[in-house]
Amino acid sequence: MSISVRIPPVLRTQTGGAKLVSVDGASLGAVLTALTAAHPDLREQIFEADGTLRRWVNVYVDGADVRHLAGLETPTQDGIEVVILPAMAGGAPSLFRLR
């Protein structure tokens, strides 16, 4: 199973500049765990110490906010796209261009 995770510009230094990372996982939690295993510097940007999502990190599974789905338990399947968007204060709109 291959899940595409779109990385915003502000986090790309932690992925070696990659805009898109492919990982496996049957749930959002498994996908993000695989992502942070491959790119350990992302862990503290995405997760709290207790393993929950940081409150200022917005995550979308195929365009749906996971806070309105099942959070980290949201099921994933081959071919979907996960987007990570950390909240920014006072940033320029160009920071949010993902493509």
N, C-alpha and C positions, 0 to 999 in steps of 0.2 A: 504494500500500500504506500503510495507516495502522496504526501500532502505538501503543497506549496505555501511557504510562509513569506509574506512580503515584508521586507524590513524598511522602515522609514529612514530617511537620510541621517537623522540624529543618532541612530543606533548602528549605522553601517561600519563605523570604525571597529566595533566589536565583532563584526562578521567578515573582516578583511575587505570591506567595500562591497560585499555581495548585496544586491537588491532583492534577490529571491533565493531562498534556501529550501531545499526539499528534504523532508524528514518523514519518518513513519510514525504511526500512532493511531490507536482506535478511539481515542478521546482527545479533547483539547489538552488536558493535563499531560497525557502521554506525548503529544506533539511538542508541547513547550518544554517538557523534560528532555526529549531528544534534541531539541534545538539548543538548549542550554548545556547539554552534555557535549555537543559539537562545538559550541561557542560559549565557554564558561563565563566570560566577562558579561554576558547578557543576563546571567542569573539574577544578580542584584538589581538590575534595571527592571526586571519583569516580576520577580517574586519577593514577597516579604520573607523574613526569617522562618516563619511558620509554614511556608509553602503556598500561601494564598497569593492571588494577584495583587500587586500594588494598586492602591485605589486610584492613582493617576494614570494607570495604564489601561487603555481601551483596547479590547481585542474583539475582532469580528470574524465570524465563520461564515463564509459565503455572503458577506454583507450584513449579517445579523449580529447585533451586539450580544456577546455571551452573557452579559448580566441579565438579559431578557430570555436567555435560553437556560441551560443547565450549568453555567459557569465552566469550571474545569472538567466537569463530567459530560460536557456536550460531546455527543458522538461525532466522529469524523469518518470520512470515507475517501477512497482513492479519487483524486482529481479535484478535491475542494481547495479553496484558497483561504488561508488565515492571514489576517492583517493585524499588525501590532501598531498602535498609535499612542505613544505617550503624550499626555496633556502637556501643553506648552503655554507659558505665560509670557506675553509680550513678544512672541516670535513672529517672524515674517511669514506671510502665507506661502511663500515658495518652499518652506521647510516641509510642508505637508504634501507636496507632489510626490506621488509614489511611483509613477511610471516614467 
